[in-house]
């Protein structure tokens, strides 16, 4: 009886130790993703405007997204919130709200994922768009490399 209890305790301890060591590694591998995209128009991320071109969007954590140039330099880092869909996109998808020729990145979706990232609009961008049009139309750009 004593040896069986000892084995169970050792097994639980080793299992906890292994999860403590491998858990953060597995989590980090799961959430770090990169989408390469050719964006054919000037666009806004957060409160910064970027010219049309090739960019990388990297998910750092479930609540953080980085916009990178082709050399991998971080151009912008924004906090995001989760958004869910019933239809998983077959390919990575970027969603832009477009009004009067201005495009604001609002959502980023990985291929085959039902949970995406939504970028809350900055107050200055939201005020400017509403002032001009009163509403926001959604345009989708899907340009993975």
HELIX and SHEET records of a PDB file:
HELIX    1   1 UNK A    2  UNK A   31  1                                  30    
HELIX    2   2 UNK A  123  UNK A  133  1                                  11    
SHEET    1   A 4 UNK A  33  UNK A  39  0                                        
SHEET    2   A 4 UNK A  53  UNK A  61 -1                                        
SHEET    3   A 4 UNK A  64  UNK A  68 -1                                        
SHEET    4   A 4 UNK A  74  UNK A  79 -1                                        
SHEET    1   B 2 UNK A  43  UNK A  45  0                                        
SHEET    2   B 2 UNK A  48  UNK A  50 -1                                        
SHEET    1   C 5 UNK A  81  UNK A  84  0                                        
SHEET    2   C 5 UNK A 115  UNK A 118 -1                                        
SHEET    3   C 5 UNK A 102  UNK A 109 -1                                        
SHEET    4   C 5 UNK A  93  UNK A  99 -1                                        
SHEET    5   C 5 UNK A 137  UNK A 141 -1                                        
END                                                                             
